[in-house]
Structures are given as structure tokens and as C-alpha cells.
Amino acid sequence: MSDEFKFVQYVFVPKSSKMSPGKIASQVAHATFLALDKTEEITIKLWKYNGMPVIVFQVKDQIELHNVCKYLEQENIIFASYNDEVYTEVPPCTMTAVATGVLEREKHMWRFDQFVLYKDTKWYDFFMWV
């Protein structure tokens, strides 16, 4: 495996949705798998060899999540959005995550500089204390 991440997948999650960590994890997984279905097999193999890095960003709300989709579409970046169909923590058909296909990090990382890494400080502080 390489020392640096050459291939990466980016995921965006709305901070305002108040999903639990488990719900967020499942929504991220759904979106990443949908985006991988649109990614070339050789790129997926290189990404797997590289450790399958995934970077999760937070966006403010649903509006910003939709704007991310528009941005990715304008930039011709492969992506998939996931709409949760079960009413558990969010209303049915709510867009809960957007994932890119696997991208070459150096070629695309400048496009994502304005985004903030997802971090739920409430849960982070709890698990650091335990």
C-alpha cells in the first residue's frame, strides 16, 4: 500500500439533520456504494490498493447538500446522492449523503478546500472520555 492517498472518495453530510453517528455511517455507506457503481473498475482497484480512503465533509443543511450536487455536476465529477426511504431519524425521501466516485486526490483536492471535515464534537468528546 502507498504511503500517501493517491485516490480518494469524498462524502458530504448535512450537519443540520441531527442524525445519530450510526445513522450517518449507514447513509455514508449507501452513498459511497452508489457512487462506486458509477466508477471505472480500474480506478476502484487502484483506490482499494491505496487503502480505500474516504473523506467525509459536513455541509450546513439540505440546501447546501443540493448545491454540492449542482457543483459536482457542473464540474463533471461522478457522484451519487442517497435519499433515506425509511422514517427513523429523518423524514422519508430526505437526501442524507452525497458521495463522489473515486478521484485522483492531487487532481481534485483543490475543488474541496472550502469544505470542513465532519466532526460531531458531542460524540467525539464522549468517546474520548470513556
Helices and strands as residue ranges (DSSP letters): E 7-14, G 15-17, H 21-36, H 41-49, E 54-59, H 62-74, E 79-84, E 94-100, E 103-104, H 105-108, G 109-112, E 116-117, H 121-129
